[in-house]
Amino acid sequence: MNDFYLLISDNCPLCKLAIQQIHSQELEEPIALHMVDIHSDPELVKEYGALVPVLVREKDDQEMKWPFEPTELKEFLSL
């Protein structure tokens, strides 16, 4: 199972859409999705404050920035 981290912030409507999009993907292998509120770390706020939501793949630290195109999202989650 691959781990992914979704960088989010409170009251972020785009973050809610990103979560829905990720959960709606039909994947061959399950994933573990971890939510990370960027406000828990000042460095994350500095780096990602205007960019959330951002999806990070743990195994290679690759990032996918919003907006998530469905085909690209599925490919990103499947690698």
Residue, then its C-alpha position, 0 to 999 in steps of 0.5 A: m500500500n502506497d502512502f500519500y499526504l494531502l496538504i490542506s488548510d482549515n475551511c478550504p473548499l478546494c481541499k474538500l473537492a480534492i478529498q472527494q476526487i481522490h476518494s472517487q478514484e477507482l484504483e487497482e491497489p489501495i492507498a493510505l491517505h494522510m491529511v496534513d494541515i499546513h498550519s501545524d508547521p510554519e515552514l509548511v505555511k511558508e512553502y504551501g500557504a497559497l498552493v493547497p491542496v497539494l498531494v504528495r507521494e511518500k515513496d518519491d516525494q513527488e507533488m501534484k498541485w491543484p487542480f487535479e485532472p482526473t486521468e493524471l490523478k489516477e496515474f499519480l496515485s497508481l505509480 
